Amino acid sequence: MSTLQDIQDEHALVAINITIGQAEKWAAQSWAITFLEYILADDFRFRRATGEEVMKKDYLEALTSGARTYEYLDSDDVKMDLLGERATVTLRVTTKGYNNNRLIEGQFRNSRIFEKRQGRWQLVAWQNTSMTQP
């Protein structure tokens, strides 16, 4: 049976994951980078669908430099496993954008690992895998 704290954590994690997508799309706005700096753990690692692994600094630089831009970025099919101070969240992201003027388009399965640190959820690991178009 879920506790009230579990329910509150699940709602918070859904909101965080939706906001991550919005922040990526609107990275030119100051609130977006402030949010991402806050939510990403200092030891954050991200494996892109290309296999490239980036750390927090590199991830944020790609967004703030304007090298990575999005026409749309939508998330759905969110699933979550909450295990005390750790949570795994998977979701489908449908996107069209550009990385250094190279088209990025399609659907991607995102797997994200969160840990509750210092009383707040932080994203510690993220893997992005390309999906076959339906």
Kinemage of the C-alpha trace (Angstrom):
@kinemage 1
@onewidth
@group {chain A} dominant
@subgroup {mainchain}
@vectorlist {calphas} color= white
{ca met a 1} P 0.000 0.000 0.000
{ca ser a 2} L 1.327 3.455 -0.918
{ca thr a 3} L 1.901 5.952 1.837
{ca leu a 4} L 1.009 9.624 1.575
{ca gln a 5} L 4.738 10.365 1.155
{ca asp a 6} L 4.942 7.877 -1.750
{ca ile a 7} L 1.990 9.557 -3.467
{ca gln a 8} L 3.547 13.011 -2.963
{ca asp a 9} L 6.895 11.768 -4.326
{ca glu a 10} L 5.219 10.196 -7.375
{ca his a 11} L 3.389 13.450 -8.176
{ca ala a 12} L 6.600 15.444 -7.710
{ca leu a 13} L 8.554 13.108 -10.006
{ca val a 14} L 5.911 13.281 -12.755
{ca ala a 15} L 6.017 17.090 -12.587
{ca ile a 16} L 9.836 17.087 -12.607
{ca asn a 17} L 9.953 14.869 -15.693
{ca ile a 18} L 7.470 17.012 -17.611
{ca thr a 19} L 9.424 20.138 -16.652
{ca ile a 20} L 12.716 18.590 -17.809
{ca gly a 21} L 11.264 18.333 -21.332
{ca gln a 22} L 9.945 21.888 -21.216
{ca ala a 23} L 13.314 23.159 -19.953
{ca glu a 24} L 15.154 21.423 -22.789
{ca lys a 25} L 12.821 22.971 -25.338
{ca trp a 26} L 12.996 26.468 -23.812
{ca ala a 27} L 16.667 26.410 -22.762
{ca ala a 28} L 17.207 29.979 -24.017
{ca gln a 29} L 15.006 31.206 -21.165
{ca ser a 30} L 16.802 31.692 -17.854
{ca trp a 31} L 14.258 29.706 -15.790
{ca ala a 32} L 15.012 26.586 -17.835
{ca ile a 33} L 18.728 26.427 -17.121
{ca thr a 34} L 18.173 27.404 -13.482
{ca phe a 35} L 15.736 24.479 -13.143
{ca leu a 36} L 18.103 22.011 -14.848
{ca glu a 37} L 21.086 23.115 -12.752
{ca tyr a 38} L 18.965 22.531 -9.651
{ca ile a 39} L 17.495 19.149 -10.621
{ca leu a 40} L 20.636 17.551 -12.116
{ca ala a 41} L 22.955 16.016 -9.539
{ca asp a 42} L 26.572 17.176 -9.637
{ca asp a 43} L 27.573 13.610 -10.629
{ca phe a 44} L 24.844 13.417 -13.321
{ca arg a 45} L 25.559 11.247 -16.387
{ca phe a 46} L 23.547 11.161 -19.595
{ca arg a 47} L 23.925 8.577 -22.359
{ca arg a 48} L 22.453 9.893 -25.595
{ca ala a 49} L 20.828 7.624 -28.191
{ca thr a 50} L 24.065 7.945 -30.209
{ca gly a 51} L 25.961 6.287 -27.350
{ca glu a 52} L 27.738 9.514 -26.380
{ca glu a 53} L 27.997 9.989 -22.624
{ca val a 54} L 27.885 13.530 -21.264
{ca met a 55} L 28.206 14.959 -17.799
{ca lys a 56} L 26.159 17.788 -16.261
{ca lys a 57} L 28.465 20.574 -17.489
{ca asp a 58} L 28.500 19.302 -21.099
{ca tyr a 59} L 24.753 18.721 -21.140
{ca leu a 60} L 24.021 22.269 -19.958
{ca glu a 61} L 26.589 23.804 -22.336
{ca ala a 62} L 24.956 22.093 -25.332
{ca leu a 63} L 21.628 23.674 -24.386
{ca thr a 64} L 22.922 27.151 -23.523
{ca ser a 65} L 25.177 27.426 -26.592
{ca gly a 66} L 22.227 27.124 -28.959
{ca ala a 67} L 23.839 24.102 -30.640
{ca arg a 68} L 20.833 21.992 -29.614
{ca thr a 69} L 17.384 23.402 -30.371
{ca tyr a 70} L 13.888 21.905 -30.581
{ca glu a 71} L 10.813 22.586 -32.686
{ca tyr a 72} L 8.833 20.257 -30.445
{ca leu a 73} L 9.560 17.917 -27.577
{ca asp a 74} L 6.630 16.017 -26.071
{ca ser a 75} L 6.648 13.393 -23.324
{ca asp a 76} L 4.096 10.680 -22.572
{ca asp a 77} L 3.807 7.058 -21.440
{ca val a 78} L 5.402 7.890 -18.070
{ca lys a 79} L 6.040 4.903 -15.789
{ca met a 80} L 7.672 4.965 -12.393
{ca asp a 81} L 9.133 2.637 -9.788
{ca leu a 82} L 9.609 4.314 -6.438
{ca leu a 83} L 11.999 2.531 -4.093
{ca gly a 84} L 12.322 4.704 -1.005
{ca glu a 85} L 14.990 7.324 -1.704
{ca arg a 86} L 15.495 6.142 -5.304
{ca ala a 87} L 13.160 6.181 -8.295
{ca thr a 88} L 13.312 4.924 -11.851
{ca val a 89} L 11.216 6.821 -14.382
{ca thr a 90} L 10.701 5.783 -17.994
{ca leu a 91} L 8.898 7.824 -20.593
{ca arg a 92} L 8.548 8.208 -24.333
{ca val a 93} L 9.766 11.442 -25.894
{ca thr a 94} L 8.685 12.513 -29.373
{ca thr a 95} L 10.883 15.251 -30.745
{ca lys a 96} L 12.085 17.232 -33.706
{ca gly a 97} L 15.102 19.443 -33.292
{ca tyr a 98} L 18.663 20.127 -34.324
{ca asn a 99} L 22.085 19.418 -32.907
{ca asn a 100} L 24.700 21.583 -34.643
{ca asn a 101} L 22.265 21.966 -37.574
{ca arg a 102} L 21.843 18.164 -37.835
{ca leu a 103} L 18.222 17.000 -37.701
{ca ile a 104} L 17.171 14.980 -34.657
{ca glu a 105} L 13.690 13.530 -35.066
{ca gly a 106} L 11.779 10.571 -33.759
{ca gln a 107} L 10.658 8.807 -30.666
{ca phe a 108} L 12.990 7.959 -27.839
{ca arg a 109} L 12.608 5.851 -24.706
{ca asn a 110} L 14.095 7.739 -21.785
{ca ser a 111} L 15.120 5.980 -18.586
{ca arg a 112} L 15.957 8.261 -15.677
{ca ile a 113} L 17.284 7.437 -12.214
{ca phe a 114} L 16.505 9.862 -9.403
{ca glu a 115} L 17.820 9.908 -5.847
{ca lys a 116} L 16.486 11.912 -2.961
{ca arg a 117} L 19.457 13.919 -1.728
{ca gln a 118} L 19.348 16.603 0.940
{ca gly a 119} L 15.556 16.287 1.004
{ca arg a 120} L 14.960 16.798 -2.729
{ca trp a 121} L 14.861 14.678 -5.863
{ca gln a 122} L 17.877 14.902 -8.137
{ca leu a 123} L 18.439 13.264 -11.514
{ca val a 124} L 21.630 11.181 -11.352
{ca ala a 125} L 21.495 9.109 -14.551
{ca trp a 126} L 19.610 9.266 -17.830
{ca gln a 127} L 19.698 7.012 -20.859
{ca asn a 128} L 18.041 7.833 -24.148
{ca thr a 129} L 17.321 5.033 -26.645
{ca ser a 130} L 15.868 5.459 -30.132
{ca met a 131} L 12.518 3.712 -30.692
{ca thr a 132} L 11.105 2.306 -33.904
{ca gln a 133} L 8.434 4.609 -35.291
{ca pro a 134} L 4.912 3.165 -34.800
